[in-house]
Amino acid sequence: MLLEFSITNYRSIGETQTISLVPAPKQKDHLQNIFTQGRYQALNAISLYGPNGSGKSNILRAMSLLDRLVHTSARTASTSRLPYDPFLLREGWEEKPTRFEITFVIEESRYRYGLAFNASQVVEEWLFRKSAGREVNLFEREGEVIDVSSGMNGSKRIIDAAIEATRPNALFLSTCDILNVEEAKSIMQWFQHFSMVDGLNTEFEEIQTVELWQDKEFREKIKTYLASLSLNIVDVDISTKEFEESELPDELPRRIKSQLAKSLKGQQSYTVFAKHRMYDANALPLDKTHTWPWEERESSGAKKAFQLSGPILWTLANGGVLIIDEIEAQLHPIMTLNTIDAFLDKKSNPHNAQLIFATHDTNLLSYSNLRRDQICFAEKNQWESTEVYALSDFVYFGEKNGTFKSEKERPDTDKEKRYFEGRYGAIPGLGDFQKYIRKVQ
């Protein structure tokens, strides 16, 4: 269960911004969107709106970057540079470290893990755990000094070895995992269920979908999911075969062709097929079907739906956090709504998976069952730095019957209309295009 993620000094983000999945107090709408684990509650989805260039993608990219650092930093070379990319539009910020902090729940315990880094080293790193009592410091790192408390689960001898083995450009948490420190292994297992998808480029996700296809249970889930999107596809199939040199283009130079053939020998290739029903002259369905390669004839939206089906269904089946940037790209709004509803519905999401997505699809403001604390906005401030806020934060002040009152945004408000009216901010400020149009005689 993910509770919060905070980012400081990364790309378009200057001062600390937080994505929170903790339910806002006194919000009574769509209570089914809240799930409980032990003493903690979290939302099953968060949407992120904002104009192009507002920093939505950078927020999601920061989440993905933390995941990558946790999994790879201890395995890179000692000379490798860290992916330091600070906010550059305020003087002096290019010298400050980037900071990430994530708060999550494993079984009955809440963890708070964070780090600060520049291009050459991890400047700070910390891990806290809260179980039955107060929050316990498991370790704190400042520069080369790593102070581990007795509360951290694992062999003291191995933990001491991890302290010695941690390089300046590597995370202590990752090093502990490599050396099989018990607490670190548990946290890494949690990160295994934390994944990011770029909605504009989903070709890599197709590989995951094809791998899941080999499992009969997932194969049926994929077919059912695609059928629910009304793509008019009777059936789906995937054929695999070993690579053959004859598949390489004839125009390739012989030397390059020979090298490619050697490197690809033994590799499996696959083709996805879609089966469609055939019809007679009166548009009545026949007993015949026609099958063609998915890549050749299906729409870009159908291709994306197939590619996304793997990570979506895997997350729903196993729990975890799925992050999708530009979720609506190439998809009809109803298909996007269907995907989000799969996470909001306890029947299709029995393992409390969480979805975090960026979108421009304002239909979701009207037609999805997202709560006000599940609708977030990103926009730039006076320093052109990204700021994030939730609809549940909005308060209206006014006078009524001689009394000055404050009111929260009502759950039944036409949120899409108000967003277009600019009441929530986070919309593009467009200029007058007419002055750029020259009349042609």
C-alpha positions as CSV (number, residue, x, y, z in Angstrom):
1,M,0.0,0.0,0.0
2,L,1.5,3.4,-1.1
3,L,0.6,6.3,1.2
4,E,2.7,9.2,0.0
5,F,5.5,10.2,-2.4
6,S,7.5,13.5,-2.1
7,I,9.9,15.1,-4.5
8,T,12.2,18.1,-4.1
9,N,14.5,19.7,-6.7
10,Y,14.0,17.4,-9.6
11,R,13.5,18.8,-13.2
12,S,10.6,21.2,-13.1
13,I,9.9,20.6,-9.4
14,G,11.7,23.0,-7.0
15,E,10.2,23.0,-3.5
16,T,8.8,19.8,-2.1
17,Q,5.7,18.5,-3.7
18,T,3.7,15.5,-2.4
19,I,1.4,13.0,-4.1
20,S,-0.8,11.7,-1.3
21,L,-3.0,8.6,-1.4
22,V,-4.2,9.1,2.2
23,P,-7.9,9.9,2.2
24,A,-8.8,13.5,3.0
25,P,-10.8,13.9,6.2
26,K,-14.6,14.3,6.2
27,Q,-14.9,13.1,2.6
28,K,-18.0,10.9,2.4
29,D,-18.3,10.3,-1.4
30,H,-17.3,7.0,-3.0
31,L,-16.1,5.3,0.3
32,Q,-15.6,2.1,-1.7
33,N,-12.4,3.8,-3.2
34,I,-10.7,3.5,0.2
35,F,-9.1,0.3,1.3
36,T,-7.6,-0.6,4.7
37,Q,-4.5,-2.5,5.6
38,G,-3.9,-2.8,9.3
39,R,-4.3,0.6,10.9
40,Y,-3.8,2.5,7.6
41,Q,-6.1,3.6,4.8
42,A,-5.3,4.5,1.2
43,L,-7.0,5.5,-2.0
44,N,-7.1,3.1,-4.9
45,A,-6.3,5.7,-7.6
46,I,-5.0,9.2,-8.1
47,S,-5.5,11.3,-11.3
48,L,-3.2,14.2,-12.2
49,Y,-4.4,17.0,-14.5
50,G,-2.6,20.0,-15.8
51,P,-1.6,21.8,-19.0
52,N,1.3,20.7,-21.2
53,G,4.5,21.6,-19.6
54,S,3.1,21.8,-16.1
55,G,5.3,19.0,-14.8
56,K,2.9,16.1,-14.6
57,S,5.2,13.7,-16.3
58,N,8.1,14.8,-14.1
59,I,6.2,13.8,-11.0
60,L,5.6,10.3,-12.4
61,R,9.1,10.1,-13.8
62,A,10.5,10.8,-10.3
63,M,8.6,7.8,-8.9
64,S,10.0,5.6,-11.7
65,L,13.5,7.0,-11.0
66,L,13.4,6.1,-7.3
67,D,12.3,2.6,-8.3
68,R,15.2,2.3,-10.7
69,L,17.7,3.6,-8.2
70,V,16.5,1.2,-5.6
71,H,16.9,-1.8,-8.0
72,T,20.1,-0.9,-9.8
73,S,22.3,1.5,-7.8
74,A,24.3,-1.2,-5.9
75,R,25.0,-3.0,-9.2
76,T,26.4,-0.1,-11.2
77,A,30.1,0.8,-11.4
78,S,31.8,2.9,-8.8
79,T,32.4,5.6,-11.5
80,S,28.8,5.8,-12.6
81,R,27.1,9.1,-12.3
82,L,23.8,9.4,-10.6
83,P,20.8,10.7,-12.6
84,Y,20.9,14.1,-11.0
85,D,18.7,16.6,-12.8
86,P,17.8,19.5,-10.5
87,F,15.5,22.5,-10.9
88,L,17.4,25.2,-12.8
89,L,15.3,28.3,-12.8
90,R,16.1,29.5,-9.3
91,E,19.6,30.7,-8.6
92,G,21.6,28.2,-6.5
93,W,19.2,25.3,-6.8
94,E,21.6,23.6,-9.2
95,E,23.9,23.0,-6.2
96,K,21.2,21.5,-4.0
97,P,20.6,17.8,-3.9
98,T,17.5,16.1,-5.3
99,R,15.3,14.5,-2.5
100,F,12.8,11.7,-2.8
101,E,10.7,10.2,0.1
102,I,8.2,7.4,-0.1
103,T,5.8,6.2,2.6
104,F,4.2,2.8,2.2
105,V,2.8,-0.1,4.3
106,I,4.0,-3.7,4.3
107,E,1.6,-6.0,6.3
108,E,1.1,-4.2,9.6
109,S,4.1,-1.8,9.4
110,R,4.4,1.6,7.8
111,Y,7.8,2.5,6.3
112,R,9.2,5.9,5.4
113,Y,12.2,5.7,3.1
114,G,14.1,8.6,1.5
115,L,17.3,9.8,0.0
116,A,19.1,12.9,-1.2
117,F,21.7,12.8,-4.0
118,N,23.7,14.8,-6.4
119,A,25.5,13.7,-9.6
120,S,28.4,12.0,-7.8
121,Q,27.0,10.6,-4.5
122,V,24.2,9.8,-2.2
123,V,24.3,12.7,0.3
124,E,21.6,11.4,2.7
125,E,19.5,8.2,3.1
126,W,17.1,7.2,5.8
127,L,14.6,4.5,6.7
128,F,12.0,4.6,9.5
129,R,9.4,1.9,10.5
130,K,6.2,2.4,12.5
131,S,4.6,-0.7,13.9
132,A,2.5,-0.8,17.1
133,G,4.2,2.1,18.8
134,R,6.1,5.1,17.8
135,E,8.2,5.5,14.6
136,V,11.5,3.7,14.9
137,N,14.7,4.9,13.1
138,L,16.2,1.9,11.3
139,F,19.1,3.7,9.7
140,E,20.3,7.2,8.8
141,R,23.1,8.0,6.4
142,E,24.9,11.3,6.1
143,G,27.7,11.3,3.5
144,E,29.9,8.3,4.2
145,V,28.5,7.8,7.8
146,I,25.8,5.2,8.0
147,D,24.2,4.7,11.5
148,V,22.1,1.6,11.8
149,S,19.9,1.0,14.8
150,S,19.3,-2.3,16.6
151,G,15.7,-2.2,15.4
152,M,16.6,-3.2,11.9
153,N,15.8,-6.8,11.2
154,G,18.9,-8.7,10.0
155,S,22.2,-10.2,11.1
156,K,24.5,-7.5,12.6
157,R,27.5,-9.1,10.9
158,I,25.8,-8.8,7.5
159,I,24.6,-5.3,8.2
160,D,28.2,-4.3,9.2
161,A,29.4,-5.8,5.9
162,A,26.7,-3.8,4.0
163,I,28.0,-0.6,5.6
164,E,31.5,-1.4,4.5
165,A,30.4,-2.3,1.0
166,T,28.1,0.7,0.3
167,R,29.8,3.0,-2.3
168,P,29.2,6.7,-2.3
169,N,27.0,6.4,-5.5
170,A,25.0,3.4,-4.3
171,L,22.1,3.1,-1.9
172,F,22.6,1.4,1.4
173,L,19.2,-0.2,1.1
174,S,20.1,-1.8,-2.2
175,T,23.4,-3.0,-0.8
176,C,21.6,-4.6,2.1
177,D,19.3,-6.4,-0.3
178,I,22.3,-7.8,-2.3
179,L,23.7,-9.1,1.0
180,N,20.3,-10.6,2.0
181,V,19.5,-8.4,5.0
182,E,16.0,-9.5,6.0
183,E,14.4,-6.0,6.3
184,A,15.8,-4.8,3.0
185,K,14.6,-8.0,1.2
186,S,11.1,-7.3,2.4
187,I,11.2,-3.7,1.1
188,M,12.6,-4.8,-2.2
189,Q,9.7,-7.3,-2.6
190,W,7.3,-4.3,-2.2
191,F,9.2,-2.4,-4.9
192,Q,8.8,-5.4,-7.2
193,H,5.1,-4.4,-7.4
194,F,5.8,-0.8,-8.3
195,S,5.9,-0.1,-12.1
196,M,5.7,2.8,-14.6
197,V,4.2,2.9,-18.1
198,D,4.6,5.7,-20.6
199,G,1.2,5.9,-22.3
200,L,2.7,7.3,-25.4
201,N,5.2,4.5,-25.9
202,T,3.8,1.1,-24.8
203,E,5.7,-1.3,-27.1
204,F,7.8,-2.6,-24.2
205,E,4.6,-3.5,-22.3
206,E,3.6,-5.8,-25.2
207,I,6.5,-8.1,-24.2
208,Q,5.1,-8.4,-20.7
209,T,1.6,-9.1,-22.1
210,V,3.0,-11.8,-24.4
211,E,4.9,-13.4,-21.5
212,L,1.7,-13.4,-19.4
213,W,-0.1,-15.0,-22.3
214,Q,1.8,-18.2,-21.7
215,D,-0.1,-18.6,-18.4
216,K,-3.6,-20.0,-19.1
217,E,-5.2,-18.1,-16.4
218,F,-3.8,-14.8,-17.6
219,R,-4.6,-15.7,-21.2
220,E,-8.3,-15.8,-20.3
221,K,-8.0,-12.6,-18.3
222,I,-6.5,-10.8,-21.3
223,K,-9.2,-12.1,-23.6
224,T,-11.9,-11.1,-21.2
225,Y,-10.4,-7.6,-20.7
226,L,-10.1,-7.0,-24.5
227,A,-13.7,-8.2,-25.0
228,S,-14.9,-5.7,-22.4
229,L,-13.5,-2.9,-24.6
230,S,-15.8,-3.7,-27.5
231,L,-13.1,-4.0,-30.1
232,N,-15.3,-6.4,-32.2
233,I,-12.7,-9.0,-31.9
234,V,-13.9,-12.6,-31.6
235,D,-10.7,-14.1,-30.4
236,V,-7.0,-13.4,-29.9
237,D,-4.1,-15.7,-30.4
238,I,-0.3,-15.5,-30.3
239,S,2.1,-17.7,-32.2
240,T,5.8,-18.0,-31.3
241,K,8.7,-19.5,-33.3
242,E,12.5,-19.5,-33.2
243,F,14.2,-16.9,-35.2
244,E,15.2,-17.8,-38.8
245,E,17.9,-16.0,-40.8
246,S,15.5,-15.8,-43.8
247,E,13.5,-13.2,-41.8
248,L,16.3,-10.7,-42.1
249,P,16.0,-8.2,-45.0
250,D,17.8,-9.2,-48.2
251,E,19.2,-5.8,-48.7
252,L,21.4,-6.0,-45.5
253,P,25.1,-6.4,-46.2
254,R,26.2,-10.0,-45.8
255,R,28.6,-9.3,-42.9
256,I,25.9,-7.4,-40.9
257,K,23.4,-10.1,-41.7
258,S,25.7,-12.8,-40.5
259,Q,26.4,-11.0,-37.2
260,L,22.7,-10.4,-36.6
261,A,21.9,-14.0,-37.4
262,K,24.4,-15.2,-34.8
263,S,23.2,-12.8,-32.1
264,L,19.5,-13.7,-32.7
265,K,20.0,-17.5,-33.0
266,G,17.8,-19.3,-30.6
267,Q,15.7,-16.2,-29.9
268,Q,11.9,-16.5,-29.9
269,S,9.8,-14.2,-32.1
270,Y,6.0,-13.9,-31.8
271,T,3.0,-12.7,-33.8
272,V,-0.3,-11.5,-32.3
273,F,-3.4,-12.4,-34.3
274,A,-6.9,-11.0,-34.1
275,K,-9.9,-13.0,-35.3
276,H,-13.0,-11.2,-36.6
277,R,-16.4,-12.5,-37.6
278,M,-17.5,-12.4,-41.2
279,Y,-21.0,-11.2,-42.5
280,D,-23.3,-11.8,-45.4
281,A,-24.8,-9.2,-47.7
282,N,-27.5,-8.4,-45.1
283,A,-24.9,-7.7,-42.4
284,L,-25.9,-11.0,-40.6
285,P,-23.0,-12.9,-39.0
286,L,-21.7,-16.0,-40.7
287,D,-20.1,-19.1,-39.2
288,K,-16.9,-17.9,-40.9
289,T,-14.1,-15.8,-39.3
290,H,-11.1,-14.1,-40.7
291,T,-7.8,-13.9,-38.9
292,W,-5.0,-11.3,-39.5
293,P,-1.9,-10.1,-37.7
294,W,-2.8,-7.6,-35.0
295,E,0.0,-5.3,-36.0
296,E,-1.1,-5.0,-39.6
297,R,-4.8,-4.2,-39.4
298,E,-5.9,-3.3,-35.8
299,S,-6.2,0.4,-34.8
300,S,-3.5,2.2,-32.8
301,G,-6.0,2.2,-29.9
302,A,-6.6,-1.6,-30.1
303,K,-2.8,-2.1,-30.2
304,K,-2.4,0.0,-27.1
305,A,-5.2,-1.8,-25.3
306,F,-3.5,-5.1,-26.0
307,Q,-0.1,-3.8,-24.9
308,L,-1.5,-2.3,-21.6
309,S,-3.6,-5.4,-20.8
310,G,-0.5,-7.2,-19.4
311,P,0.7,-4.7,-16.8
312,I,-2.9,-3.7,-15.9
313,L,-4.1,-7.3,-15.3
314,W,-0.9,-8.3,-13.6
315,T,-1.2,-5.4,-11.1
316,L,-4.9,-6.2,-10.5
317,A,-4.0,-9.8,-9.9
318,N,-1.0,-9.2,-7.6
319,G,-1.7,-5.9,-6.0
320,G,0.9,-3.1,-6.1
321,V,1.2,0.3,-7.8
322,L,0.8,1.0,-11.5
323,I,1.8,4.4,-12.8
324,I,0.7,5.5,-16.3
325,D,1.6,8.7,-18.0
326,E,-0.9,10.0,-20.7
327,I,-3.2,7.1,-19.9
328,E,-5.8,8.3,-22.5
329,A,-3.3,8.5,-25.5
330,Q,-4.8,6.7,-28.5
331,L,-7.8,5.4,-26.5
332,H,-11.4,6.3,-26.7
333,P,-12.6,8.0,-23.5
334,I,-14.9,5.1,-22.7
335,M,-12.0,2.7,-23.0
336,T,-10.0,4.9,-20.6
337,L,-12.9,5.0,-18.2
338,N,-13.2,1.3,-18.3
339,T,-9.5,0.9,-17.4
340,I,-9.8,3.2,-14.4
341,D,-13.1,1.6,-13.3
342,A,-11.2,-1.7,-13.1
343,F,-9.1,-0.2,-10.2
344,L,-12.1,1.5,-8.5
345,D,-14.2,-1.7,-8.4
346,K,-13.5,-4.0,-5.6
347,K,-14.7,-7.0,-7.6
348,S,-12.0,-6.5,-10.3
349,N,-9.5,-5.2,-7.8
350,P,-9.7,-7.6,-4.9
351,H,-6.0,-7.2,-4.0
352,N,-6.1,-3.4,-3.5
353,A,-3.9,-2.4,-6.4
354,Q,-3.4,1.3,-6.8
355,L,-3.3,3.4,-10.0
356,I,-1.6,6.7,-10.4
357,F,-2.1,8.4,-13.8
358,A,-1.7,11.6,-15.7
359,T,-4.3,12.6,-18.2
360,H,-5.9,15.4,-20.2
361,D,-9.2,13.5,-20.5
362,T,-11.7,15.8,-18.7
363,N,-14.6,13.4,-19.3
364,L,-13.3,11.5,-16.3
365,L,-14.1,14.5,-14.1
366,S,-17.8,13.9,-15.0
367,Y,-18.1,10.2,-15.6
368,S,-15.7,8.4,-13.3
369,N,-16.3,7.6,-9.7
370,L,-13.2,9.5,-8.5
371,R,-13.4,11.2,-5.2
372,R,-12.4,14.9,-4.8
373,D,-9.2,13.8,-3.1
374,Q,-8.4,11.5,-6.0
375,I,-8.3,14.5,-8.5
376,C,-5.1,16.4,-8.4
377,F,-3.7,19.3,-10.4
378,A,-0.3,20.4,-11.5
379,E,0.7,23.9,-12.6
380,K,3.7,26.2,-12.6
381,N,4.2,29.0,-10.0
382,Q,6.0,32.3,-10.3
383,W,9.3,30.5,-10.5
384,E,8.0,28.2,-13.2
385,S,8.2,25.4,-10.6
386,T,5.6,22.7,-10.5
387,E,3.1,22.7,-7.7
388,V,0.6,19.9,-7.0
389,Y,-2.7,20.2,-5.2
390,A,-5.9,18.2,-4.8
391,L,-9.5,19.2,-5.5
392,S,-10.3,18.3,-1.9
393,D,-8.0,21.2,-0.8
394,F,-10.3,23.8,-2.4
395,V,-12.2,26.1,0.0
396,Y,-14.6,28.8,-1.2
397,F,-15.1,31.9,1.1
398,G,-18.3,34.0,0.9
399,E,-21.0,35.8,2.8
400,K,-24.4,34.2,3.4
401,N,-27.2,35.8,5.3
402,G,-24.8,38.2,6.8
403,T,-22.4,35.5,8.0
404,F,-19.0,34.9,6.5
405,K,-18.6,31.2,5.7
406,S,-16.2,28.8,4.1
407,E,-17.3,25.8,2.0
408,K,-15.5,22.9,0.5
409,E,-16.2,21.9,-3.2
410,R,-19.3,19.8,-3.2
411,P,-19.0,16.2,-4.5
412,D,-22.0,16.7,-7.0
413,T,-20.4,19.8,-8.6
414,D,-20.0,19.7,-12.4
415,K,-16.2,19.4,-12.0
416,E,-15.5,19.2,-15.7
417,K,-17.3,22.5,-16.3
418,R,-15.6,24.2,-13.5
419,Y,-12.2,23.0,-14.6
420,F,-12.8,24.4,-18.1
421,E,-13.9,27.7,-16.5
422,G,-10.5,27.9,-14.8
423,R,-11.8,27.7,-11.3
424,Y,-9.3,25.0,-10.3
425,G,-6.3,26.4,-12.2
426,A,-4.0,24.0,-14.0
427,I,-5.2,25.0,-17.5
428,P,-3.2,26.5,-20.3
429,G,-3.3,30.3,-20.7
430,L,-3.6,30.6,-24.4
431,G,-3.0,33.8,-26.4
432,D,-5.0,35.3,-29.2
433,F,-4.4,33.1,-32.2
434,Q,-6.3,35.6,-34.5
435,K,-3.3,38.0,-34.7
436,Y,-1.1,35.2,-36.1
437,I,-3.5,34.5,-39.0
438,R,-2.9,36.5,-42.1
439,K,-5.7,36.8,-44.6
440,V,-4.7,35.4,-48.0
441,Q,-6.1,37.3,-51.0
